[in-house]
């Protein structure tokens, strides 16, 4: 199968969603911005060969699979059909949220869990870019309004 930028974007999005990462978190994992991930997923731009290598190494997928959808490794070929329905997306978001909560409980559910969580957050904050800090602040503000 030949290169198809839009299909690549769908495969990249499928990989990101399979790993349970937001665009921001996925970008952090490979060392780039959420906006660049968004452009790749939407087919507006394509990553360089070095980005492809980084993604493949970090998420243990073959370049062939990621680029063309042909391979028996992790990233399956993504059909050109539109994505899941709104109801399916909402259900998958609920499942994703539940998985984050379970992972957090496993990591931070111990007696000193709150202290570990604060230490992890503090260690990551200093390395975040300003726009990411602003996004995080917006999430905190929105979350506090819903509490």
Secondary structure, DSSP 4 states (H G I P E B T S, - for coil): ----HHHHHHHHHHHHHHTT--HHHHHHHHTS-HHHHHHHHTTSS---HHHHHHHHHHHT--HHHHHHS-SSSSSPPPPSS----HHHHHHHHHHHHHHHHHHHHHHH-STTHHHHHHHHHHHHHTTS-HHHHHHHHHHHHHHHHH-
